[in-house]
Amino acid sequence: MMPVSPLGLLLLLGLVESPEAAAEPCMLNDDETACIGDSNGCVWTQPTLGTPGTCDTETCKFTDELNCASDKSCEWESACPSKDGWKCVRQQCMATTQAECIKNPQCEWSASLKCRRTICGQYPTETCCKSEDCDWNTKVSPAICVEKMCTKTYKTESSCNANSACMWHALKGYCTEMNCNDVDECSCRNAPGCYWHVKEERCVDEKYGLCPALEIVVAIESSSSANTAFGRHANGYKALLEVLRDWAKDVPLTGETTAVNAGLTRGGIRLGIVQFSGQEPYRKCVKEFIWCLKWQDYPGTTESKQSELTGTFSAINSNINTQSTAINKGARIQAGMVAAGNLFKKAASNRKKILFIFVDSTVVDFESTGTALTTLNNQGVVRFGIVLRKGSSQSSADTTAVNQLKTQTSSPTGSTTVSMTHDMVASNLFDKICEPTSTFGKYIVGTGVDDNDQAGYHKPCETYNTAFQCAVDRGCHWSSSDQDCL
């Protein structure tokens, strides 16, 4: 055995810190929760989901390009022509080998054998990530601008369809990222994960195959606590909006404008957003179409077209209510609940009504929401609560927030109120809203359609074996010649 020096023995026993640890105290944190809770100004870096993260001291705090350039570990992001997102950040592409370089989706290995930013990787915000070759990827945390992998990689239909994340667009003749909402019938029937909705004559992602006609309102806390760092996300409020924006591109919307109330027989999903925060004296509203605290002055509507949703997200992203949570001692939700009830007044009677409530702090005005809850109950609204936590595990403060939020959610509150990180919202919640076995899906989908249950919820037609089952489902029809449900 090698002899251990006195200093080495003290280091092993944890009685003194190593010189490196003394200089970089953040490196002592080996998980995200400890890192972001460190008072030394630590940041948790994890460029790609599923890879090991590191806790480091934030050094690139320079506010001008000259000082930023003086630190070789930093770089000045200035690719956006409108100065959108110009700031000093850590060097992203410092790897010295090709293998390490391309692990970062924003980097590429150049002909001069150096790691550098890709063309798309230069753009720091969604606003300037608009090139046909670029895509704003919210599945990486935080969201980044990356090259469209499918279009770049696959040039034939067979190679394209072999990757489940891609699909061949028959009309346009090229490979594109999987999005069932954006293809013709021929492409839809050949795309894994998509099916053609016969009665509504459109393509639908199969994960929404069991969805009933839905009215969904998402209520978001936008107080000062939401506008702070959440793990790898520099701003928790904007991080949630990124997830919502990405999900809205995927769901089968009705295609109607907000001026049209969805009919009794129309399927699909309508989506509305409520922004809440603060007390009466601190109310601050945003643009048209957005529900927030001054809902009386801004008659909001549930959005059903992508063009309207795009404008909505841009407005709500630019107009953040940063009312201090400290002043209010927590989230004030009453006005948001009233606003949600007003949105649901526009829903047809047979459309299922769902309210998702997102908070990151304790609800402090729960005793004031009685009238709003009565309205929502009378409308048949199923209410789910989500506490967005900063760490990978639930803290005591998160537990308190969950217990308070249960006063606003539907029974059984133990199953309809949860805590999760931002990175879990898409995969654990939105992607599974119509899965009967998921946490919330079992309350949304019901039991589907069979000889004893004529709920009318749609699922892939080939799963029905009888003409009766097929006829009940609004998305299918029975072929007498083929003796099959189509």
Secondary structure, DSSP 8 states (H G I E B T S, - for coil): -----HHHHHHHTTSS--HHHHH-GGGG--SHHHHHT-TTTEEEE-SSTTS--EEEE-----SSHHHHHHSTTEEEE--STT-TT-EEEE-S---SSHHHHTTSTTEEE-TTS-EEE-TGGG--SSTT---TTEEEETTSSS-EEEE-HHHHH--SHHHHHTSTTEEEETTTTEEEE--GGG--HHHHHHSTTEEEETTTTEEEEGGGTT--SEEEEEEEE-SGGGGS-BTTBS-HHHHHHHHHHHHHTTS-B----TTS---SS--SEEEEEEEE-S-GGG----STT-B-TTTTTS----B-SHHHHHHHHHHHHHS-----HHHHTSB--HHHHHHHHHHHTTS-TTSEEEEEEEESS-B--GGG-HHHHHHHHHTTEEEEEEEE-SSSS--HHHHHHHHHHGGGS-SSHHHHEEEE-HHHIIIIIGGGTT-TTSTTHHHHHTT-EETTEE------GGG--SHHHHHHSTT--EETTTTEE-
